Amino acid sequence: MERILSFNSFRKKQGYVIENNNTEPIVPNKAKPSFWLNVIDYFLPGKPIEDGYSIINDFSDIIKRRIEYNKKNNLPIDKMTQEEINYRVKILKATPNYGYPSALGFLDVIKDIKSGKDVQPETFNKYKDVIKAGSGMDYTSIGGERLHTDQELKQMIVGREELKKMWLGIDDPNGLNVGNYIKSEFKPKDSTDPNAVYFKPKDIPKLTVPQFDELYGEIMKTRLPDGKFPGGNSSILYIKDKFKVLDSKTIDKISSDLGHFKLGAAEENGKKYISVYDEWDLFPPALKDIGVNIQQFGTTPLIYYRIARD
């Protein structure tokens, strides 16, 4: 039975619609590198900008064909054709399951997408290679302490794989209730979209009271004059010798599949809680600044959950 229904199947969970006010579907515009982007291609190995644009333009053509086909056959406009499903799966397989690649690393990702390479079989060993001792990483061959079991590493990869599918719109249609990320019962207090759906990890990290109080206090130190917390203040988790009772394994469980995210600290009905908020992206948003706007083809999963002081 086909599990992938439509690109909108996930977008509707989030409250997004891919039609405009006139109910006409939007086909992403095709693009061409500018003079200065061609200069970048000239100096960097390969042609990353040109290749990145070709991925965007291939996507645009596929969506256009999907719309035309569905209109002709009286099918829902947002129902994916097999061609579109295959292309999204191709991107899924060609993107690594650990963090954003570096600028030069992204050139390899573009090459992998273009060639249809499946990096998934290599992901686990690559993950182990970059997991060094002392910061959640594993270099036992040079005397480092191993901080994660194989099963823990595999679980990290599985969680990120699910977020990738959510971003690409090829997640399980029942994803609100099953998987590593399920619908959260909470929303940020400053959320303005009544239809927005937020997700939480199935297993919320647990903190002892001393760990909670220590982290709560450090988060409060990042609070801005207007009472809000800055995005990316999760960086406090990685300051060496910052915490006395909050251990590295617990920190890893909090950061989990997220990159730079927002930590909050508040009290509700007399009970303190720590909040975790993230807008998860498959590709670095900064790519848009160099003209490679792959973001337009995905939907950012919104992560928000609370850790209570038990």
Summary of the structure (lengths in Angstrom):
residues: 310
radius of gyration: 21.0
end to end distance: 43.2
largest distance: 64.2
contacts: 865
relative contact order: 0.13
helix: 44%
strand: 11%
